[in-house]
Amino acid sequence: MLFTPKSAVQKRADFRAALGSGRLLRFPGAFSPLVSLLIERHGFDGVYISGAVLSADLGLPDVGLTTLTEVAQRGRAIARVTALPALIDADTGFGEPLNAARTVQEFEELGLCGCHLEDQSNPKRCGHLDNKSLVPAADMVKRIRAAVSARRDANFIVIARTDARAVEGLAEAIRRAKAYVDAGADMVFPEALADEAEFEQFRKVISVPLLANMTEFGKSKLLTTRQLSALGVNVVIYPVTALRLAMKTVEHGLQVLKAEGTQVSLLDEMQTRAELYELIQYAQYAQLDKDVYNSR
């Protein structure tokens, strides 16, 4: 209640151990604390907090307009209500290597279990759009080194994302990933790989865990958990799935409300008040209030 009983330190330790298990860990994206509660309830392994989703929720495109403060505070709100580990999108680190270092310390203090930094230049854009530009690999190496050196909990996971596949080709993406691992990255996130064959090539030469992004309507083939497990992928994220489902449902509901003048026909499609209260533990809060304060 209020905060999950599991501390951030324990969540990070458990996540580090799970990465060594060899099984695929599934991290759906959460755009709110409520969604992270549902992700935990449905038996997933972790929660992912997408920069693109956070930008969209603010009515902004994913072009690096959000600030560290906005991202960190949303990350805290989402991570604190669940016992699951939460990974967060740190974009390009919000500036120079020193900014990346501060970003890691902020995320660590606010209860996140890891973040990924990417090798795009600013203004960055969604990893599945065209016309991205990259910083030199040496600059990204500095970002990774700064991030790794800044953490105080060795179990905080620093993930290196490379967007080079769509810009410079697969071979260059692999070359960059190797350099980022040498710089201390705990995991590699190769963005916008096309298919199984490309994941297989990464797995052959990258020794640290791999993260796959199974986002809809992007450049990557949507692979099943069975396929990803067979390829040796360690973590899969579904960053925008929940937001897309929610927005389509809201859009439909508003259309019906406008046309019919009432929400009566939509009631069966809604989460009930009882279901919401059960999810947020309303009864436990009421009992606590009764125990500590007699409103009479």
N, C-alpha and C positions, 0 to 999 in steps of 0.2 A: 504494500500500500504506500502511496506517495512515491517511494522509490523501490525498485526491486531489491529483495534481500541480498542478492549477489552483488558484490562489489565490482567496480570496474577492473581492479587488479585481478580478481578471480576470473572474470569474463575473458580478459586478455590471456591469462594462463591457460584456460580451457580451450580457447581458440587456437593457441599455439600448439597445444597437444593434439587437437583435432586435425590440424594440418598435417601432422605426422602419421595420421591413421591410414592414409592412402585412399580413403573414400571421398567421393565427391560431396562438397558442402554447398548447399543451395541457399542463396541470399536474394529473396525478392526485394524490390524497392519499396520503401515506405515514404509517403509524402506527409505523414502526420504521425503523432504518437499513437493514435487509435489504430492506424494500419499496422504499426509494429506489434501491437497487442494481438491482432488477428494473425499476423505472420507466426508469432510464437504459438498461438493456440492451434494452428494447423500443422505444427510439427516440423517447420523448417529449421535450418541450422543457424541462420543469422539474418540480419537486416542490413540492407544496403541503402545509402542515402545519396541520391544522385544530384549532381550539380545542375544538370539539365532540367530535372523535375523541380528543384527548388526555384530555379529561374522562371520556369513556366508558371509555377504557383504564384509568383510575384507579378505575373503578367509581362515577363521579360524574355527575350530570346537568349539562347545559350551562347553568348559571345563575351563572356568574362565581365559582366556588369555587376555581379554580386560581390559583396565584400566578405572578408574573413569573419567579421562580426556576425553578419547575417547567416552565413553558412554554419559557423560554430554554434550559435545559439539554437538554430533549428536542429543541428545534430545532437546537441545535448538533450533537447526536449524529446526527440525520438528515441534516443538510446537509453535514457534513464528509466523508462517504464517497463523495459523488457530485460529478462535474464539472458537473452541472446546477445552474442557479440554484434556490434554494429561497425560497418566499414563506411567511410565517407569519401566523397569526391573532393579533392583539394585543388582541382584544375591545375594551373601552372605554379601553384604555391603562393599565389597572391603577390608576386613581385620577384625580387632577386633571391639568391640563396639564403640570405639572412631572413627574408620573409618566410621562406619555406621552413626554416628552422623554428621560427616563432609559431607558424601554423601547426607544426607537429606538437609543440608544447601546449598550445591552446587545446587542441583536440584531445591530447592525453589527459589534461586536467579536467576536461568536461565529460570524460567517461567513454570516449570512443576507443575502439580496439585496433584501428588501423585506418590508413588513408592511402589514396593513390595520387601520385604526381605525374603529369604528362609532359611530353617533350614538344608540345606546340609552342608557337610564339603568340604573343598577344597582338590584337584581340583573337582569342581562341574561338573555336566553334565546335559544334557537335561532331563527335568522332566519325559519324556515318554520313557526313556531308562532304561535298567536294571542295576544292580550293583551300585546303588547310595548308599552313606553312609551319615549318619546324625550326626550332633553335638548333645550333650546332650540337652534336652529341656531347662535346666537351662541356658545354653549358649545362646540359641536363645532368651530366655526371656531378657537377658542382651542386645542383639542386639536391640530388640524392644524398651526397655526402653530408650536406648541411642538415638534411632531415634526419638522417640516421644518427648523426652526432648529437642532435638536440634532444632526442628522447631520453627519458629517465627510467622508463620501464622497458626493459629489453624485450618484453613480449608485445609491445606495440608494433604492429606490422607496417612496414613501409613498402608500398607497392609501386613499382615503376611501370607506368603506362607508356607505350610507344605507339604513336600514330603514323609511323613511317611506312607501314604496308601500303596505304593508299596514296602516299606521296612519292616514295622512293623505291618501292618494291619490297618483296618478301625478304630477299637476301640482306638488304640494308636494315630492315626491321630486326632481323635476327642479330646482325652485327651490333646494332645499338643495344638490344636487350642484353647481350653478353657484357657489354661495357657497363651497363647499369647494375648488373649483378656483381661485377667486380667492384663497383663503387659502394656496395653494401645493401642493395635492395633485397628484401626478404621474399618477394614474389614479383612475377612479371605479368603484366596485363597487355597482351598484343591486341590492339584495337582493330576492328574491321577486317579480321581474317575472313577469307571467302568460304572455306569449306573444311572438311575433315583432313584433307591432305596437308593443308597449311598448318593446322594445329599439330598434326603428326610431325611435321618438320621442326616446329618449335620444341616439341617435347623431346625430340632426339638430342638436342644440343643445349637446352636450358636445364640446369640442375635444380633450380629452386621451384617452388610451386607455381602453377600457371592458373590464371584467372580468365574465364571466358565470358564475354558479354553477349547474352542472347536477347538483344533488343529487337522489337518488332519493326518492320518496314525499313531495315537498315541494309548494310552491305553483306552481312554475315548470314549464311544459311542457318536456319533455326534447328539446332541439333537437340536430340532428346538427352535426358540424363544418362540413359544407357550408352548412347554413343559417346558422350563426353567422358564418362567413366572409362570406357574402353580406350579412349585416346590419352588417358592419364592426366586429365584436367583435374585440378584440386578444388577450385571454387567457380561457381557459375552465378552470375548476377542477372536479374530480370528487372532492370532499372525503372522502366516506365510502365510496366504492365498494369499495376494497380491504378495509376493515375489515368491511363487510357480507358480502363474499364469504368472507373468512377465518372469520368467526364462524359462518356457516351451515355451512361445511365442518367446522369443529371440532365443532359441535353434532351433525352427522350422524355423525361419527366416534365420538364418545363414546356415542351411542345404539347403534351397531353393537358397540362394545367391550363395553358393558354387556350387550347381548343375547347375543352370541356367545362372550364370554369370551376373545377373542383378536382381534388386529388383522390377521390374515392376509388377510381379504377386502378390507382397505382399502389394501394395499400399492401397488396400481396407481394409487391416487388421491394418493399421497404424493410429495413431492419427495424424491428419493433422497439418500443421504449424499454420493454423488459429485457430484450437482448442487449441493448446498449448499456443499460444499468448493470447488467450482469458482467459485461465485458470490463467496465471501468470500476467494478467492485463497489457500487453505490451502497449496498447494505453494510459492508464493512466500515465505510466512512461514517454511516449513520450510527452504527454501534459504538464506534470510537467517540463520536460526539456525545452520545448518551452516557458513556462511561466517564468522560472527563468534564462534562458540562451539562447541568440540568437546565434545559431552556425554560422550564416553568419558573 
